[in-house]
């Protein structure tokens, strides 16, 4: 359905925009993911069907993913020093640092971008596994994969 939007200019209404719901909701050939949540609709076009669960989980898991990224991305003691004993002077300095800066000062290194990405992927996989643990969701996903493969074979 087309809808024209008007703006009043002086005493007259002038058409300024047109919205076509059929055009906006049309999809090109390929595999697509549409995710709807309150206040958000996200469309991903031409995705590999093998990544659909990952994409869906990433949207469902945004909060869990953000939390995991913050936690794994915190400053920390270097791995190479984690097993070492601190000298009396180091321990006093360490305790003074914590006293001055609070408990957040207990960490002294940031993880690599690779480590953060690995933890993010683990969080996504956990959310995907959680979604697919629901039998109805799993069946729907399996049907989707089957249809996507059949559709792909038909067009190749």
N, C-alpha and C positions, 0 to 999 in steps of 0.2 A: 504494500500500500504506500503510495507516495503522499507526502504531506509537505505543503509549502508553508514556510514561516515568513511572516511579514513584520516590517518595522515601520512605525509611524514617523513620517518626515513631513513636518508642517501639518497640513490638513489631510494628507494622503497616506495610504498604506502602500508600501513598496515591497515586493517580494525580495527577500535577502538570502534565503537558504531553502534547500529542498532535501527532504529525507526520504529515502526509498528503503523500506524494511526488507523487501525482497532482495535488493542488491546487497544490503548490509549483512543479511543472513545467508547469502550464497557462499558456497565453498568451492574452491577449485579442486581439480582431481588430486587425489592423494589421501594420506592419513592425517587426521587432525584431532586435536584435543581441545575440548571446551570445558572450562571449569567455572562453575557458578557458585559464589558465596555471597552472603549479604553484603551489598555495596561493592561487589567485584565480579566482573566477568572477564575471564582471560581466554584468549584463543591462541593456540599454537598451530601453525600450518606446516604441512609436509614434514611430519616427524617420522622417524623410524619406529614402526610398531613395537620393536623391542624396548624402546625407551618410554613408552606411554605410561607404564606404572611409575617409573622414576619421575617423570614430569608431573603426574598427578600427585604423587607423594610429596614432591617438593612444594607444591602449593598448599597441601593440607598441613605439611610439616614446617611451615615458615617459622612459627614461634619456637618449636623444638630445635630447628636448625640454627636459628639465631642464638638461642641459649647455648647450644653445643659449640658454636663458633666463638662465642665470648669466653666460655669456660676453657676451651683448648687454646685460645689465643692469649691467655693471661701470661704476664711476666712470671718467670720461674727460676729456680736454681738450675744452673747448667747440669745436664745429665752426667757429664764427666765428673762433677763434684758432688753428686748426690750421696755417694757412699763414704766420702772423706769426713774425718773428725775435724771439727773446728778447734783452733787453739783458744786458750782462755781469752786472749785479746780480741780475736775474731768473734767469739761468742758474745763478749761484752759489747762490741761494736754492733753486731747483729741485733742484739736485744735492744740497744739504744735506737737503732734505725726503726725497729718495730714500734718502740715506745713513741717515737716522734711522728712516724707516718701511719701508724695503725697496722692492723693485721694484713692489709693489702701489700705491705712492703716485704712480706715474707718471700716473694718470688722475684727472681732477678734475671730471667731470660725469656725471650719470646720464642715460640715454636716457629719452624719454617713454614712457608706458605704451603708446601707439599703436605706437611703433617696436618695443618688446618684443613686442607682439602680432603684428606683421607678421613678425618673425623666427620667432616660434613657429609661425605658419601656414606659413612656408617650410619649417621642419623637419618639420612634419606632412605637407606635400605631398611632400617628398623621400621620407619613409618610405612614403607611399601609392604613389608612383611605383615605389619599390623593390619593394613587394609585388606590384604589378600588372605588373612586368616578367617575372614568372614566368608562363609561358604557361598553366599549369594554373590558377593563381589568377585570372588574367585571364578565362579561360573560365568559371570558377565565378562570378566577379563578374558577367560579362555575363549568364549564365543567371539569377542572382539578380535583377538589374535587370529583365530581361524578365518573370520571374514576378511580381515586385512590381508592375510596371505592369499586367500582365494582371489580377492580383488586385484592384488598385485600381479598374480600369475596371469589373470585374464587380460591385463593391460600390457603385459610384456611381450 
